[in-house]
Amino acid sequence: MAKLEHTLNGNFNQWLSRIEDGILNGSMSASLEDSSDFRSGDARCSVRVFERYSYAGGNRVSLSVTLFQNGDDPICLSAITAGGSQALFFKVNTWGEEAFLDKLRELL
């Protein structure tokens, strides 16, 4: 598992669209598996779960991206990958997870 946490400034909708478009257009096997959006007062939270095939790892990996903003505060981003290991009991060969997260780093 790999994780990235970052603080963003700017428009929430623009960041969400940039991330969705960038991930989906960044790999021919990438797909948006599901999404969820919440609002409560001035707070907003969006969750996106992407999946793609990892040629480096020879398996499928997922990337969960959460954006949260309260009012005009900066946007908090949390991104976590999973599924990149090929071993039964230990995490080995997690290149695919890091590569998926690197695609998001490029977008930021």
Summary of the structure (lengths in Angstrom):
residues: 108
radius of gyration: 14.4
end to end distance: 19.8
largest distance: 45.0
contacts: 323
relative contact order: 0.27
helix: 25%
strand: 44%
